[in-house]
Amino acid sequence: MKNKLLAIAALAAACGLPAHALTLQGTSTTPGNTLVDYSAPGLLSFDADFGDRGFVSAEYQIEADDLLAPLDFSALVHNLTGIGIDGIGIGLSAGSFSGIGTVTRFFGGAAQVLGAGTDAVEIRFDTPEFLDVEIGDVFSTPGASNWTIDLRGLNVGDRFTITMAVPEPGSLALLAAALSLGLVATMRRRRG
């Protein structure tokens, strides 16, 4: 199957056909939050604006170029809440975070990532962050690297959801468990 996908991608490139990227199917957010998609072939990328605590969620359809290698992932998180955030949770309805890249905080400080190799990760900050957080290499910064998502087992046309959440203080540890146990699927069923 992978050889067939490689042949299709090579044929499309040779014929000058446009490459196909993930196709955004829809978003769901807590009121006051927004998501703007910047995905490209082989790259899942978006800006998430948090005007309030809560979540942003996006459903994507997989295209051929997205299955040629692990999918790169980057996101810019804008903290517009006016208060410091202790961390961020990110969950997938399918696939897993196969590689953890960089996390860059606007005001500096350390970030610890828990859950590599799973469908839900938790980013904890040593001190609250009051502005932006770059997940991956958002701005082609030397030394920064994208995260990767393994979509093994999925096919062209399949869909998956990625959800990013900023929880209330003290509840970050519960967030990753909730995302892993099906919060994403529950929200998706409610929307459908």
Number of C-alpha atoms within 10 A of each C-alpha: 7 11 9 10 16 15 12 14 19 14 12 14 12 9 9 9 11 10 15 16 19 25 18 17 12 12 19 17 18 15 13 15 20 18 21 14 15 14 19 16 20 23 21 25 22 18 18 24 20 24 16 17 20 16 24 24 23 21 20 20 18 23 20 21 22 24 21 16 14 20 23 25 24 25 25 22 21 19 22 17 16 11 13 14 21 21 26 21 25 24 29 26 21 20 22 21 24 19 18 20 18 19 23 19 18 13 13 12 12 12 18 11 17 16 17 15 16 17 22 26 25 25 19 19 18 12 15 15 19 18 17 17 22 20 23 24 23 20 10 10 9 7 7 17 20 24 24 23 24 20 20 12 9 14 15 14 13 12 18 20 22 21 22 25 24 22 20 13 13 9 12 20 16 12 22 23 16 14 25 19 15 14 18 22 17 12 14 18 9 7 10 6
